[in-house]
């Protein structure tokens, strides 16, 4: 059932907060995804020699089948992930800026905060710096941390659970991709779908929906850290 942000989602059981990076910690409408996608197509086009429309189709097919275009390129073309990721390391980030409301909302969360992303470490660090969020997270669990097993694979979730001794029942996971929330819910995590299409979701494994992250976190009911 969708939760109105003004009601304040009941997250008093949560002490581990796991966040996707791209299009979750910043809005889709920032335009960063639109800057990155053509670079993926460029890479696939150069690698395969396919005409651009076919390269784009292959890019999208690997994304759908593997959860990440890179995984398909590694499995079927032997692509070096470092070479792939390097094409994004100079993407201009001037479309991103710090959101004081988000910074404040993240700071009020009790317990630990983690990033769980299909991006690499360099891109993640650049984005967090641009958003003014560097230092707010205990760790970044990036695609390399999961041995390049991407969300929504169960292997990726098992890897972060092991690496950080996560107890799913007291964990909330925030994502802009609906399908990435299904394995989290299966493990027992509380799931939150974020973004402009969140309210349209009817998936039973999505527990909360919000078009924007900052107000949702700001209004959520949290565990008391210093009870009187």
DRENTORSE-370504 format. One record per residue: residue in one letter; residue number from 0; x, y, z of N, C-alpha, C in turn. Coordinates in nm, 3 decimals. Layout:
BEGIN
LOTOR, a, NUM, X, Y, Z, X, Y, Z, X, Y, Z
...
//
This chain:
BEGIN
LOTOR, x, 0, 0.084, -0.119, 0.000, 0.000, 0.000, 0.000, 0.088, 0.124, 0.000
LOTOR, x, 1, 0.052, 0.221, -0.082, 0.131, 0.344, -0.089, 0.112, 0.426, 0.037
LOTOR, x, 2, 0.221, 0.488, 0.083, 0.217, 0.568, 0.204, 0.232, 0.715, 0.167
LOTOR, x, 3, 0.139, 0.798, 0.209, 0.149, 0.942, 0.188, 0.265, 0.994, 0.271
LOTOR, x, 4, 0.355, 1.070, 0.208, 0.472, 1.121, 0.279, 0.432, 1.199, 0.402
LOTOR, x, 5, 0.319, 1.271, 0.394, 0.278, 1.356, 0.506, 0.239, 1.275, 0.629
LOTOR, x, 6, 0.203, 1.150, 0.609, 0.167, 1.065, 0.723, 0.289, 1.020, 0.800
LOTOR, x, 7, 0.403, 1.015, 0.737, 0.524, 0.969, 0.803, 0.530, 0.817, 0.809
LOTOR, x, 8, 0.610, 0.757, 0.725, 0.623, 0.611, 0.724, 0.679, 0.563, 0.857
LOTOR, x, 9, 0.627, 0.452, 0.905, 0.673, 0.397, 1.032, 0.799, 0.312, 1.007
LOTOR, x, 10, 0.914, 0.370, 1.034, 1.043, 0.302, 1.016, 1.115, 0.290, 1.150
LOTOR, x, 11, 1.038, 0.277, 1.257, 1.098, 0.272, 1.391, 1.174, 0.143, 1.416
LOTOR, x, 12, 1.156, 0.044, 1.331, 1.229, -0.082, 1.347, 1.364, -0.080, 1.276
LOTOR, x, 13, 1.393, 0.023, 1.198, 1.510, 0.024, 1.110, 1.632, 0.085, 1.179
LOTOR, x, 14, 1.746, 0.014, 1.169, 1.872, 0.073, 1.214, 1.984, 0.057, 1.111
LOTOR, x, 15, 1.951, 0.000, 0.995, 2.046, -0.006, 0.883, 1.974, 0.047, 0.760
LOTOR, x, 16, 2.035, 0.148, 0.697, 1.973, 0.221, 0.587, 2.060, 0.202, 0.463
LOTOR, x, 17, 2.005, 0.135, 0.362, 2.080, 0.102, 0.241, 2.020, 0.180, 0.124
LOTOR, x, 18, 2.106, 0.252, 0.052, 2.060, 0.339, -0.055, 2.127, 0.305, -0.187
LOTOR, x, 19, 2.046, 0.293, -0.291, 2.099, 0.296, -0.427, 2.156, 0.436, -0.449
LOTOR, x, 20, 2.239, 0.450, -0.553, 2.302, 0.579, -0.582, 2.227, 0.655, -0.690
LOTOR, x, 21, 2.243, 0.612, -0.815, 2.195, 0.689, -0.929, 2.044, 0.690, -0.938
LOTOR, x, 22, 1.989, 0.810, -0.954, 1.846, 0.836, -0.965, 1.770, 0.804, -0.837
LOTOR, x, 23, 1.844, 0.784, -0.727, 1.783, 0.766, -0.595, 1.829, 0.877, -0.502
LOTOR, x, 24, 1.960, 0.895, -0.490, 2.012, 1.004, -0.406, 2.008, 1.138, -0.479
LOTOR, x, 25, 1.983, 1.135, -0.607, 1.954, 1.257, -0.682, 1.840, 1.224, -0.777
LOTOR, x, 26, 1.763, 1.323, -0.820, 1.645, 1.293, -0.902, 1.679, 1.260, -1.046
LOTOR, x, 27, 1.598, 1.176, -1.107, 1.614, 1.139, -1.246, 1.618, 1.261, -1.336
LOTOR, x, 28, 1.538, 1.362, -1.300, 1.528, 1.481, -1.384, 1.654, 1.566, -1.382
LOTOR, x, 29, 1.753, 1.530, -1.303, 1.881, 1.601, -1.305, 1.946, 1.593, -1.444
LOTOR, x, 30, 1.920, 1.485, -1.515, 1.974, 1.469, -1.649, 2.105, 1.392, -1.655
LOTOR, x, 31, 2.157, 1.346, -1.541, 2.285, 1.275, -1.544, 2.273, 1.144, -1.622
LOTOR, x, 32, 2.164, 1.072, -1.603, 2.147, 0.946, -1.675, 2.148, 0.969, -1.825
LOTOR, x, 33, 2.091, 1.081, -1.868, 2.088, 1.112, -2.011, 2.227, 1.141, -2.065
LOTOR, x, 34, 2.318, 1.181, -1.979, 2.456, 1.204, -2.021, 2.534, 1.074, -2.027
LOTOR, x, 35, 2.498, 0.979, -1.943, 2.575, 0.855, -1.933, 2.534, 0.751, -2.037
LOTOR, x, 36, 2.405, 0.740, -2.064, 2.357, 0.635, -2.154, 2.421, 0.640, -2.293
LOTOR, x, 37, 2.437, 0.757, -2.355, 2.502, 0.759, -2.487, 2.646, 0.710, -2.483
LOTOR, x, 38, 2.713, 0.728, -2.371, 2.850, 0.678, -2.361, 2.854, 0.525, -2.359
LOTOR, x, 39, 2.752, 0.465, -2.299, 2.742, 0.319, -2.303, 2.722, 0.273, -2.447
LOTOR, x, 40, 2.633, 0.342, -2.517, 2.608, 0.306, -2.657, 2.734, 0.322, -2.741
LOTOR, x, 41, 2.809, 0.431, -2.716, 2.936, 0.452, -2.786, 3.029, 0.332, -2.764
LOTOR, x, 42, 3.038, 0.289, -2.639, 3.127, 0.179, -2.604, 3.086, 0.051, -2.676
LOTOR, x, 43, 2.956, 0.020, -2.673, 2.907, -0.102, -2.738, 2.927, -0.094, -2.889
LOTOR, x, 44, 2.906, 0.024, -2.945, 2.923, 0.043, -3.089, 3.069, 0.018, -3.130
LOTOR, x, 45, 3.162, 0.074, -3.053, 3.304, 0.055, -3.085, 3.345, -0.091, -3.066
LOTOR, x, 46, 3.295, -0.152, -2.961, 3.332, -0.290, -2.929, 3.284, -0.388, -3.034
LOTOR, x, 47, 3.162, -0.373, -3.077, 3.098, -0.473, -3.163, 3.103, -0.438, -3.312
LOTOR, x, 48, 3.120, -0.310, -3.342, 3.113, -0.268, -3.482, 2.972, -0.263, -3.536
LOTOR, x, 49, 2.874, -0.277, -3.449, 2.734, -0.272, -3.492, 2.693, -0.129, -3.526
LOTOR, x, 50, 2.599, -0.112, -3.617, 2.540, 0.020, -3.637, 2.479, 0.069, -3.506
LOTOR, x, 51, 2.474, 0.198, -3.488, 2.433, 0.252, -3.358, 2.296, 0.202, -3.311
LOTOR, x, 52, 2.194, 0.197, -3.395, 2.065, 0.145, -3.345, 2.074, 0.003, -3.293
LOTOR, x, 53, 2.156, -0.081, -3.358, 2.171, -0.218, -3.311, 2.256, -0.225, -3.184
LOTOR, x, 54, 2.354, -0.135, -3.175, 2.435, -0.130, -3.053, 2.348, -0.089, -2.935
LOTOR, x, 55, 2.259, 0.008, -2.956, 2.168, 0.050, -2.851, 2.073, -0.062, -2.811
LOTOR, x, 56, 2.024, -0.136, -2.908, 1.935, -0.248, -2.879, 2.007, -0.355, -2.796
LOTOR, x, 57, 2.134, -0.381, -2.831, 2.211, -0.480, -2.755, 2.236, -0.430, -2.613
LOTOR, x, 58, 2.267, -0.304, -2.600, 2.286, -0.242, -2.468, 2.163, -0.263, -2.381
LOTOR, x, 59, 2.047, -0.235, -2.434, 1.923, -0.247, -2.358, 1.889, -0.394, -2.329
LOTOR, x, 60, 1.923, -0.482, -2.424, 1.895, -0.625, -2.402, 1.980, -0.679, -2.288
LOTOR, x, 61, 2.109, -0.642, -2.286, 2.195, -0.688, -2.177, 2.149, -0.631, -2.044
LOTOR, x, 62, 2.103, -0.508, -2.044, 2.051, -0.448, -1.921, 1.931, -0.528, -1.870
LOTOR, x, 63, 1.841, -0.561, -1.960, 1.720, -0.634, -1.920, 1.753, -0.776, -1.874
LOTOR, x, 64, 1.847, -0.841, -1.943, 1.876, -0.981, -1.913, 1.968, -1.000, -1.794
LOTOR, x, 65, 2.059, -0.905, -1.773, 2.163, -0.924, -1.673, 2.154, -0.826, -1.555
LOTOR, x, 66, 2.066, -0.725, -1.566, 2.057, -0.625, -1.461, 2.158, -0.513, -1.479
LOTOR, x, 67, 2.252, -0.532, -1.570, 2.358, -0.434, -1.595, 2.418, -0.463, -1.732
LOTOR, x, 68, 2.428, -0.361, -1.816, 2.487, -0.382, -1.948, 2.628, -0.439, -1.937
LOTOR, x, 69, 2.705, -0.388, -1.841, 2.843, -0.436, -1.824, 2.848, -0.587, -1.805
LOTOR, x, 70, 2.757, -0.643, -1.727, 2.761, -0.788, -1.701, 2.746, -0.866, -1.831
LOTOR, x, 71, 2.656, -0.820, -1.918, 2.639, -0.885, -2.047, 2.763, -0.872, -2.133
LOTOR, x, 72, 2.827, -0.754, -2.129, 2.948, -0.732, -2.207, 3.063, -0.818, -2.155
LOTOR, x, 73, 3.070, -0.837, -2.026, 3.173, -0.923, -1.969, 3.149, -1.069, -2.008
LOTOR, x, 74, 3.024, -1.114, -1.996, 2.993, -1.254, -2.020, 3.007, -1.293, -2.168
LOTOR, x, 75, 2.967, -1.202, -2.257, 2.959, -1.237, -2.399, 3.072, -1.181, -2.484
LOTOR, x, 76, 3.146, -1.082, -2.429, 3.249, -1.017, -2.509, 3.383, -1.005, -2.435
LOTOR, x, 77, 3.390, -1.055, -2.314, 3.514, -1.051, -2.238, 3.563, -0.912, -2.205
LOTOR, x, 78, 3.471, -0.820, -2.185, 3.507, -0.680, -2.160, 3.574, -0.664, -2.023
LOTOR, x, 79, 3.678, -0.582, -2.019, 3.746, -0.546, -1.895, 3.661, -0.440, -1.826
LOTOR, x, 80, 3.612, -0.466, -1.705, 3.525, -0.367, -1.639, 3.593, -0.234, -1.613
LOTOR, x, 81, 3.724, -0.234, -1.590, 3.793, -0.106, -1.569, 3.790, -0.020, -1.694
LOTOR, x, 82, 3.807, -0.082, -1.810, 3.801, -0.008, -1.936, 3.661, 0.047, -1.959
LOTOR, x, 83, 3.562, -0.032, -1.925, 3.424, 0.013, -1.940, 3.394, 0.132, -1.849
LOTOR, x, 84, 3.429, 0.120, -1.723, 3.397, 0.226, -1.628, 3.472, 0.356, -1.656
LOTOR, x, 85, 3.589, 0.343, -1.717, 3.669, 0.463, -1.743, 3.597, 0.563, -1.832
LOTOR, x, 86, 3.503, 0.517, -1.913, 3.435, 0.609, -2.005, 3.340, 0.703, -1.931
LOTOR, x, 87, 3.312, 0.674, -1.805, 3.221, 0.760, -1.728, 3.293, 0.853, -1.631
LOTOR, x, 88, 3.421, 0.835, -1.614, 3.491, 0.905, -1.507, 3.511, 1.054, -1.532
LOTOR, x, 89, 3.484, 1.098, -1.655, 3.492, 1.241, -1.682, 3.357, 1.300, -1.724
LOTOR, x, 90, 3.249, 1.227, -1.698, 3.116, 1.281, -1.727, 3.095, 1.406, -1.641
LOTOR, x, 91, 3.060, 1.520, -1.700, 3.037, 1.640, -1.621, 2.924, 1.620, -1.521
LOTOR, x, 92, 2.948, 1.665, -1.399, 2.849, 1.650, -1.291, 2.790, 1.784, -1.250
LOTOR, x, 93, 2.799, 1.882, -1.337, 2.746, 2.014, -1.304, 2.594, 2.015, -1.294
LOTOR, x, 94, 2.530, 1.906, -1.336, 2.385, 1.894, -1.323, 2.344, 1.853, -1.181
LOTOR, x, 95, 2.441, 1.818, -1.098, 2.414, 1.780, -0.959, 2.458, 1.890, -0.865
LOTOR, x, 96, 2.388, 1.905, -0.756, 2.426, 2.003, -0.654, 2.375, 1.955, -0.518
LOTOR, x, 97, 2.437, 2.001, -0.411, 2.393, 1.959, -0.277, 2.250, 2.002, -0.249
LOTOR, x, 98, 2.178, 1.914, -0.180, 2.041, 1.941, -0.135, 2.044, 1.944, 0.017
LOTOR, x, 99, 2.042, 2.063, 0.078, 2.049, 2.070, 0.224, 1.940, 1.989, 0.294
LOTOR, x, 100, 1.823, 1.981, 0.233, 1.714, 1.904, 0.294, 1.748, 1.756, 0.298
LOTOR, x, 101, 1.812, 1.705, 0.193, 1.851, 1.564, 0.191, 1.962, 1.538, 0.291
LOTOR, x, 102, 2.059, 1.627, 0.298, 2.168, 1.611, 0.394, 2.111, 1.603, 0.536
LOTOR, x, 103, 2.020, 1.693, 0.569, 1.961, 1.694, 0.703, 1.879, 1.568, 0.728
LOTOR, x, 104, 1.806, 1.524, 0.627, 1.723, 1.404, 0.643, 1.807, 1.280, 0.664
LOTOR, x, 105, 1.918, 1.269, 0.592, 2.008, 1.155, 0.610, 2.074, 1.158, 0.748
LOTOR, x, 106, 2.112, 1.275, 0.792, 2.180, 1.287, 0.922, 2.092, 1.243, 1.039
LOTOR, x, 107, 1.961, 1.254, 1.024, 1.873, 1.221, 1.136, 1.847, 1.072, 1.149
LOTOR, x, 108, 1.894, 0.994, 1.052, 1.866, 0.850, 1.055, 1.951, 0.782, 1.162
LOTOR, x, 109, 1.889, 0.707, 1.250, 1.966, 0.634, 1.352, 2.032, 0.510, 1.295
LOTOR, x, 110, 2.151, 0.479, 1.339, 2.218, 0.359, 1.291, 2.312, 0.390, 1.177
LOTOR, x, 111, 2.338, 0.290, 1.093, 2.437, 0.304, 0.987, 2.371, 0.323, 0.851
LOTOR, x, 112, 2.443, 0.394, 0.764, 2.397, 0.421, 0.629, 2.498, 0.363, 0.530
LOTOR, x, 113, 2.448, 0.292, 0.429, 2.533, 0.226, 0.329, 2.485, 0.260, 0.189
LOTOR, x, 114, 2.578, 0.263, 0.094, 2.545, 0.274, -0.047, 2.556, 0.136, -0.110
LOTOR, x, 115, 2.458, 0.099, -0.192, 2.456, -0.029, -0.263, 2.426, 0.002, -0.409
LOTOR, x, 116, 2.529, 0.000, -0.493, 2.515, 0.050, -0.630, 2.576, -0.043, -0.732
LOTOR, x, 117, 2.517, -0.043, -0.852, 2.574, -0.114, -0.966, 2.682, -0.032, -1.036
LOTOR, x, 118, 2.707, 0.090, -0.989, 2.815, 0.173, -1.044, 2.947, 0.134, -0.979
LOTOR, x, 119, 3.057, 0.189, -1.031, 3.187, 0.158, -0.972, 3.222, 0.258, -0.864
LOTOR, x, 120, 3.337, 0.237, -0.798, 3.374, 0.319, -0.684, 3.406, 0.462, -0.725
LOTOR, x, 121, 3.472, 0.482, -0.839, 3.510, 0.617, -0.881, 3.387, 0.702, -0.910
LOTOR, x, 122, 3.295, 0.649, -0.988, 3.172, 0.722, -1.018, 3.096, 0.754, -0.890
LOTOR, x, 123, 3.088, 0.657, -0.801, 3.014, 0.678, -0.677, 3.076, 0.790, -0.594
LOTOR, x, 124, 3.206, 0.789, -0.581, 3.274, 0.893, -0.503, 3.253, 1.031, -0.566
LOTOR, x, 125, 3.259, 1.039, -0.699, 3.239, 1.167, -0.767, 3.098, 1.220, -0.742
LOTOR, x, 126, 2.999, 1.132, -0.751, 2.860, 1.173, -0.732, 2.835, 1.216, -0.588
LOTOR, x, 127, 2.886, 1.141, -0.493, 2.866, 1.178, -0.352, 2.929, 1.312, -0.322
LOTOR, x, 128, 3.046, 1.339, -0.378, 3.111, 1.469, -0.359, 3.025, 1.580, -0.419
LOTOR, x, 129, 2.976, 1.559, -0.539, 2.895, 1.661, -0.606, 2.767, 1.690, -0.529
LOTOR, x, 130, 2.713, 1.589, -0.462, 2.589, 1.604, -0.386, 2.612, 1.654, -0.244
LOTOR, x, 131, 2.738, 1.666, -0.205, 2.768, 1.708, -0.068, 2.738, 1.600, 0.034
LOTOR, x, 132, 2.744, 1.474, -0.008, 2.709, 1.361, 0.080, 2.829, 1.279, 0.122
LOTOR, x, 133, 2.947, 1.315, 0.077, 3.067, 1.240, 0.114, 3.083, 1.242, 0.265
LOTOR, x, 134, 3.111, 1.127, 0.323, 3.128, 1.118, 0.468, 3.002, 1.083, 0.544
LOTOR, x, 135, 2.887, 1.078, 0.475, 2.762, 1.046, 0.544, 2.732, 0.897, 0.545
LOTOR, x, 136, 2.814, 0.818, 0.475, 2.786, 0.675, 0.463, 2.902, 0.594, 0.520
LOTOR, x, 137, 2.867, 0.486, 0.589, 2.969, 0.401, 0.650, 3.055, 0.332, 0.545
LOTOR, x, 138, 2.990, 0.294, 0.433, 3.066, 0.226, 0.329, 2.990, 0.234, 0.198
LOTOR, x, 139, 3.064, 0.215, 0.089, 3.007, 0.204, -0.045, 3.026, 0.060, -0.092
LOTOR, x, 140, 2.916, -0.008, -0.118, 2.922, -0.143, -0.172, 2.889, -0.130, -0.320
LOTOR, x, 141, 2.996, -0.125, -0.402, 2.981, -0.099, -0.545, 2.986, -0.230, -0.623
LOTOR, x, 142, 2.977, -0.219, -0.756, 2.969, -0.339, -0.839, 3.092, -0.428, -0.823
LOTOR, x, 143, 3.209, -0.369, -0.804, 3.329, -0.449, -0.782, 3.327, -0.522, -0.649
LOTOR, x, 144, 3.261, -0.463, -0.550, 3.250, -0.527, -0.418, 3.174, -0.658, -0.426
LOTOR, x, 145, 3.084, -0.667, -0.524, 3.001, -0.786, -0.541, 3.056, -0.879, -0.649
LOTOR, x, 146, 3.186, -0.865, -0.680, 3.248, -0.947, -0.785, 3.172, -0.934, -0.917
LOTOR, x, 147, 3.119, -0.814, -0.941, 3.047, -0.779, -1.064, 2.917, -0.857, -1.083
LOTOR, x, 148, 2.860, -0.901, -0.972, 2.723, -0.953, -0.975, 2.630, -0.836, -0.947
LOTOR, x, 149, 2.550, -0.794, -1.045, 2.470, -0.673, -1.026, 2.336, -0.699, -0.959
LOTOR, x, 150, 2.281, -0.597, -0.896, 2.139, -0.601, -0.863, 2.062, -0.617, -0.994
LOTOR, x, 151, 1.955, -0.694, -0.998, 1.883, -0.754, -0.885, 1.922, -0.899, -0.854
LOTOR, x, 152, 2.041, -0.944, -0.892, 2.077, -1.083, -0.867, 2.083, -1.111, -0.717
LOTOR, x, 153, 2.042, -1.231, -0.679, 2.048, -1.269, -0.538, 2.194, -1.270, -0.491
LOTOR, x, 154, 2.287, -1.300, -0.581, 2.428, -1.303, -0.543, 2.475, -1.168, -0.493
LOTOR, x, 155, 2.428, -1.060, -0.556, 2.467, -0.925, -0.512, 2.414, -0.897, -0.372
LOTOR, x, 156, 2.291, -0.935, -0.346, 2.232, -0.911, -0.214, 2.298, -0.998, -0.108
LOTOR, x, 157, 2.324, -1.122, -0.141, 2.392, -1.209, -0.045, 2.531, -1.153, -0.011
LOTOR, x, 158, 2.597, -1.094, -0.111, 2.731, -1.040, -0.089, 2.730, -0.922, 0.007
LOTOR, x, 159, 2.636, -0.829, -0.010, 2.634, -0.713, 0.081, 2.588, -0.754, 0.220
LOTOR, x, 160, 2.497, -0.851, 0.228, 2.453, -0.899, 0.360, 2.569, -0.961, 0.435
LOTOR, x, 161, 2.651, -1.042, 0.365, 2.768, -1.103, 0.430, 2.872, -0.998, 0.468
LOTOR, x, 162, 2.900, -0.908, 0.375, 3.008, -0.812, 0.396, 2.980, -0.720, 0.514
LOTOR, x, 163, 2.853, -0.689, 0.537, 2.819, -0.593, 0.643, 2.733, -0.651, 0.754
LOTOR, x, 164, 2.725, -0.783, 0.759, 2.648, -0.851, 0.864, 2.510, -0.785, 0.880
LOTOR, x, 165, 2.444, -0.769, 0.768, 2.313, -0.703, 0.766, 2.206, -0.797, 0.818
LOTOR, x, 166, 2.121, -0.745, 0.905, 2.003, -0.815, 0.951, 1.884, -0.757, 0.873
LOTOR, x, 167, 1.833, -0.830, 0.774, 1.731, -0.773, 0.686, 1.610, -0.716, 0.758
LOTOR, x, 168, 1.568, -0.777, 0.867, 1.445, -0.734, 0.934, 1.454, -0.594, 0.993
LOTOR, x, 169, 1.574, -0.543, 1.011, 1.589, -0.407, 1.063, 1.658, -0.318, 0.960
LOTOR, x, 170, 1.640, -0.354, 0.832, 1.706, -0.282, 0.723, 1.602, -0.226, 0.628
LOTOR, x, 171, 1.624, -0.102, 0.583, 1.542, -0.042, 0.478, 1.628, -0.020, 0.355
LOTOR, x, 172, 1.573, -0.051, 0.239, 1.646, -0.039, 0.113, 1.569, 0.056, 0.021
LOTOR, x, 173, 1.641, 0.158, -0.030, 1.581, 0.263, -0.112, 1.635, 0.252, -0.254
LOTOR, x, 174, 1.545, 0.247, -0.352, 1.581, 0.224, -0.492, 1.486, 0.297, -0.585
LOTOR, x, 175, 1.539, 0.336, -0.703, 1.452, 0.389, -0.808, 1.405, 0.279, -0.903
LOTOR, x, 176, 1.467, 0.160, -0.896, 1.432, 0.049, -0.984, 1.345, -0.050, -0.909
LOTOR, x, 177, 1.222, -0.066, -0.955, 1.129, -0.155, -0.886, 1.183, -0.297, -0.876
LOTOR, x, 178, 1.238, -0.349, -0.986, 1.279, -0.489, -0.985, 1.394, -0.515, -0.889
LOTOR, x, 179, 1.472, -0.413, -0.856, 1.581, -0.431, -0.761, 1.533, -0.443, -0.617
LOTOR, x, 180, 1.405, -0.411, -0.595, 1.350, -0.420, -0.460, 1.297, -0.560, -0.428
LOTOR, x, 181, 1.266, -0.637, -0.532, 1.206, -0.769, -0.506, 1.295, -0.861, -0.424
LOTOR, x, 182, 1.425, -0.876, -0.458, 1.508, -0.963, -0.375, 1.529, -0.909, -0.235
LOTOR, x, 183, 1.529, -0.777, -0.221, 1.542, -0.718, -0.087, 1.422, -0.754, -0.001
LOTOR, x, 184, 1.304, -0.744, -0.058, 1.183, -0.781, 0.016, 1.181, -0.929, 0.049
LOTOR, x, 185, 1.229, -1.012, -0.044, 1.233, -1.156, -0.020, 1.323, -1.190, 0.099
LOTOR, x, 186, 1.427, -1.110, 0.118, 1.517, -1.131, 0.231, 1.457, -1.081, 0.363
LOTOR, x, 187, 1.355, -0.997, 0.354, 1.292, -0.943, 0.474, 1.318, -0.797, 0.498
LOTOR, x, 188, 1.381, -0.728, 0.400, 1.406, -0.585, 0.415, 1.278, -0.506, 0.389
LOTOR, x, 189, 1.271, -0.388, 0.448, 1.166, -0.292, 0.416, 1.209, -0.218, 0.290
LOTOR, x, 190, 1.121, -0.212, 0.190, 1.159, -0.155, 0.061, 1.089, -0.022, 0.036
LOTOR, x, 191, 1.164, 0.070, -0.026, 1.110, 0.202, -0.058, 1.145, 0.233, -0.204
LOTOR, x, 192, 1.044, 0.251, -0.286, 1.063, 0.288, -0.426, 1.062, 0.439, -0.437
LOTOR, x, 193, 1.166, 0.494, -0.501, 1.186, 0.638, -0.507, 1.184, 0.684, -0.652
LOTOR, x, 194, 1.116, 0.795, -0.679, 1.122, 0.854, -0.812, 0.987, 0.892, -0.867
LOTOR, x, 195, 0.986, 0.953, -0.984, 0.861, 1.006, -1.040, 0.756, 0.902, -1.073
LOTOR, x, 196, 0.798, 0.776, -1.092, 0.701, 0.671, -1.126, 0.666, 0.583, -1.005
LOTOR, x, 197, 0.715, 0.619, -0.888, 0.697, 0.533, -0.771, 0.550, 0.513, -0.736
LOTOR, x, 198, 0.472, 0.619, -0.738, 0.333, 0.608, -0.695, 0.250, 0.519, -0.786
LOTOR, x, 199, 0.297, 0.496, -0.908, 0.223, 0.411, -1.001, 0.250, 0.262, -0.978
LOTOR, x, 200, 0.347, 0.230, -0.896, 0.383, 0.090, -0.873, 0.275, 0.020, -0.791
LOTOR, x, 201, 0.245, -0.102, -0.834, 0.149, -0.184, -0.759, 0.215, -0.314, -0.711
LOTOR, x, 202, 0.347, -0.322, -0.723, 0.418, -0.446, -0.685, 0.401, -0.473, -0.536
LOTOR, x, 203, 0.365, -0.595, -0.499, 0.343, -0.625, -0.357, 0.470, -0.621, -0.274
LOTOR, x, 204, 0.587, -0.632, -0.339, 0.713, -0.629, -0.265, 0.765, -0.487, -0.241
LOTOR, x, 205, 0.693, -0.387, -0.290, 0.726, -0.247, -0.263, 0.642, -0.203, -0.143
LOTOR, x, 206, 0.707, -0.172, -0.033, 0.635, -0.140, 0.091, 0.601, 0.007, 0.104
LOTOR, x, 207, 0.686, 0.094, 0.052, 0.662, 0.238, 0.056, 0.700, 0.298, -0.079
LOTOR, x, 208, 0.634, 0.408, -0.113, 0.658, 0.474, -0.241, 0.666, 0.624, -0.217
LOTOR, x, 209, 0.762, 0.688, -0.284, 0.773, 0.833, -0.271, 0.837, 0.892, -0.395
LOTOR, x, 210, 0.787, 1.005, -0.444, 0.850, 1.067, -0.560, 0.984, 1.131, -0.529
LOTOR, x, 211, 1.006, 1.165, -0.403, 1.130, 1.233, -0.363, 1.181, 1.178, -0.231
LOTOR, x, 212, 1.311, 1.161, -0.221, 1.369, 1.095, -0.104, 1.369, 1.184, 0.020
LOTOR, x, 213, 1.413, 1.309, 0.006, 1.434, 1.395, 0.123, 1.308, 1.412, 0.208
LOTOR, x, 214, 1.193, 1.448, 0.150, 1.074, 1.464, 0.235, 1.027, 1.334, 0.299
LOTOR, x, 215, 1.045, 1.223, 0.229, 1.007, 1.094, 0.286, 1.088, 1.065, 0.412
LOTOR, x, 216, 1.220, 1.085, 0.404, 1.307, 1.061, 0.520, 1.279, 1.161, 0.631
LOTOR, x, 217, 1.254, 1.284, 0.594, 1.232, 1.389, 0.694, 1.106, 1.363, 0.776
LOTOR, x, 218, 1.006, 1.302, 0.714, 0.878, 1.281, 0.783, 0.866, 1.142, 0.844
LOTOR, x, 219, 0.959, 1.054, 0.813, 0.949, 0.917, 0.864, 0.959, 0.912, 1.016
LOTOR, x, 220, 0.885, 0.819, 1.074, 0.896, 0.795, 1.219, 1.013, 0.701, 1.243
LOTOR, x, 221, 1.107, 0.743, 1.326, 1.232, 0.671, 1.345, 1.246, 0.620, 1.487
LOTOR, x, 222, 1.336, 0.525, 1.503, 1.371, 0.473, 1.634, 1.427, 0.584, 1.721
LOTOR, x, 223, 1.385, 0.588, 1.846, 1.439, 0.687, 1.939, 1.581, 0.646, 1.979
LOTOR, x, 224, 1.676, 0.738, 1.957, 1.814, 0.705, 1.992, 1.849, 0.744, 2.135
LOTOR, x, 225, 1.777, 0.841, 2.189, 1.802, 0.886, 2.326, 1.669, 0.897, 2.399
LOTOR, x, 226, 1.607, 0.783, 2.429, 1.476, 0.788, 2.496, 1.486, 0.852, 2.634
LOTOR, x, 227, 1.381, 0.926, 2.669, 1.379, 0.995, 2.800, 1.290, 0.918, 2.895
//
